[in-house]
Amino acid sequence: MEHATQILIALNKITAAYNGKVVLENVNLTVRSNDFIGIIGPNGGGKTTLVKVILGLLKPLRGKVHYKGDPDPGKISIGYLPQIHKIDYKFPITVWDTVLSGLISDKRLVGNFPKENQNKAANLMAELGIGTLSNKPVGELSGGQLQRVFLCRAIISNPDILILDEPNTYVDNKFEGELYETLRKLNDRMAILIVSHDVGMISAYVKTIACVNRELHYHESNIISQEQLLAYNCPIQLITHGDVPHTVLHKHEH
Amino acid sequence: MLELLQYSFFQNAILAAIFTGVTCGIAGTYIVSKRIVFISGGITHTSFGGIGIGYFLGINPLIGAAVFSLLSALGIEYMSKKSEIREDSAIAIMWSFGMAIGIIFIYLTPGYAPNLMSYLFGSILTVSQTEIILIAVLSFIISMFFIIFYKPILYITFDPEFAKTRNLPVDTFNYLLISIIALTIVLSIKVSGIILIISLLTLPQTTAGIFVKNFKSILLISVIIAVTGTIGGLFFAYAMDIPSGAAIIFLLVLLYLAGRGIKLLKL
């Protein structure tokens, strides 16, 4: 029996522009509390814009976003893992401060974090294998370590939903499996929405797939057919997981 | 040299050196970490327009400078959210336009502009009582602001988008911080001069950054280095009879090179 699920985020007929150009049109999407959605689409197809709209960072031109039925994004707690190039990793900040920053909120702007928060951070970092890095500046970390630090920051507040924007920009393909295993476990506690241009890796782990290229097509399964790829002008790299992983390249003429 | 300390003009200069070191150490850490050195340069030079108008109107030029630097700071912050404008070009235009206005009004002012050089290159020995009180108040405000709001300042500066997802008042903080920087710049003009302020806002931080890599340590060490530089520069300027701004920057560069040397020998 499934637990009762709740609608966390509802996008209703969203049209959004980025740099004065409309990149999303008439997009509808409903995210429920146990979802594990992979969002795929070509570069420039509006994936990141969609994430910004969901996070409340970008006001859509038209349409409404509701968080548990309310237009205020503060109604739900969102954990966010940005793309690696969004991060100034030469910034003078330690791993410890970075992870704890996931706990700050408008209600607690000043003062030290209470002891229980600090314990929580220490436990979570140990769990994700970065317990020994506390005092390191983020600039001295490898891509994989950086990814885990920002994952810690994103989930330390026990958010209702975890949103990952191209997490595969941090590491090589071979390390990605680890992340997806972690996410699978996290999905017991929170909804997950992951944006990626790597179709194959995603479809092996996510429950459902949404395909965004100006419009959004939502498949209530994690299987993408050749026809769907063609119809929606989706990414061209497709990795299947058989005994020997192989890549099927499919050419578009758009 | 000790008898110097009995003169009130020299006591004033020492106070000005300490307070300016504190404000520049703190504001500079924010500027360097956030990579807004060029923006700060723009605000500094734009303020020269206000100095020119101050001369022309016969009011304290620093009041004109404050108006110009605050307006340019808030303008840049507002503009940075409008992605269609190329920010660096716009800053360059403002930078030179401010200088042009300053020069025009100084030439239009009848008679000789007596302290012009002190605004361009700094003249710590001519800092007035009122200016010291203003710098003292500012250094108190900026210190308290950074102590009380250390966490949100650090997190918003490091990753503003993430801070927004945590519902922090990112825009409010950015406007407040850029205003504090504008005021820091104005009140440092007499000490280091328009042309040289930017080094007082970057050299201590870069030197601190050789040894430490976290925001809090850079803040503290920058303040120490900046105060060392301003006080040392004051004596140096007095002894050699040169503009204080140049003396301070010269010392700060020496400290930076010494830091590099120490780091090299340790490795």
Boltz contact constraints between the chains, C-beta under 6 A:
constraints:
  - contact:
      token1: [A, 19]
      token2: [B, 83]
      max_distance: 6.0
  - contact:
      token1: [A, 55]
      token2: [B, 165]
      max_distance: 6.0
  - contact:
      token1: [A, 57]
      token2: [B, 161]
      max_distance: 6.0
  - contact:
      token1: [A, 57]
      token2: [B, 164]
      max_distance: 6.0
  - contact:
      token1: [A, 74]
      token2: [B, 167]
      max_distance: 6.0
  - contact:
      token1: [A, 78]
      token2: [B, 165]
      max_distance: 6.0
  - contact:
      token1: [A, 80]
      token2: [B, 162]
      max_distance: 6.0
  - contact:
      token1: [A, 80]
      token2: [B, 165]
      max_distance: 6.0
  - contact:
      token1: [A, 91]
      token2: [B, 33]
      max_distance: 6.0
  - contact:
      token1: [A, 91]
      token2: [B, 158]
      max_distance: 6.0
  - contact:
      token1: [A, 92]
      token2: [B, 33]
      max_distance: 6.0
  - contact:
      token1: [A, 92]
      token2: [B, 213]
      max_distance: 6.0
  - contact:
      token1: [A, 92]
      token2: [B, 214]
      max_distance: 6.0
  - contact:
      token1: [A, 92]
      token2: [B, 215]
      max_distance: 6.0
  - contact:
      token1: [A, 92]
      token2: [B, 218]
      max_distance: 6.0
  - contact:
      token1: [A, 93]
      token2: [B, 158]
      max_distance: 6.0
  - contact:
      token1: [A, 93]
      token2: [B, 215]
      max_distance: 6.0
  - contact:
      token1: [A, 94]
      token2: [B, 214]
      max_distance: 6.0
  - contact:
      token1: [A, 101]
      token2: [B, 155]
      max_distance: 6.0
  - contact:
      token1: [A, 104]
      token2: [B, 151]
      max_distance: 6.0
  - contact:
      token1: [A, 104]
      token2: [B, 155]
      max_distance: 6.0
  - contact:
      token1: [A, 104]
      token2: [B, 166]
      max_distance: 6.0
  - contact:
      token1: [A, 105]
      token2: [B, 166]
      max_distance: 6.0
  - contact:
      token1: [A, 106]
      token2: [B, 167]
      max_distance: 6.0
  - contact:
      token1: [A, 106]
      token2: [B, 168]
      max_distance: 6.0
  - contact:
      token1: [A, 109]
      token2: [B, 152]
      max_distance: 6.0
  - contact:
      token1: [A, 110]
      token2: [B, 148]
      max_distance: 6.0
  - contact:
      token1: [A, 137]
      token2: [B, 213]
      max_distance: 6.0
